[in-house]
Amino acid sequence: MLQQMFHQMKRHPAIIPLLGCIGMGTAMAVGYVGRVLLFHPDVCWDKSNPEPFHKYGPNVQYKFFSPKTDYSQLKKEGPDF
């Protein structure tokens, strides 16, 4: 099958950028899903801490992108539960 794909790329060189874009999109999607599974506070991998989001304070950035907010300078706004 790989040999057939290389043969098609030789015959139709316009396929090469298309496969590159598809490969890059797939890699980005897999990377984002991996990041969410490993670092998002709502995901719980063990039963010892059923609410892992309580260990995050207000100064921890778990958002993917936040250009305006500096999370290291935030103060706590509510009580501890």
Secondary structure as UniProt FT lines:
FT   HELIX           2..11
FT   TURN            13..14
FT   HELIX           15..39
FT   TURN            41..42
FT   HELIX           52..55
FT   TURN            58..59
FT   HELIX           71..73
//
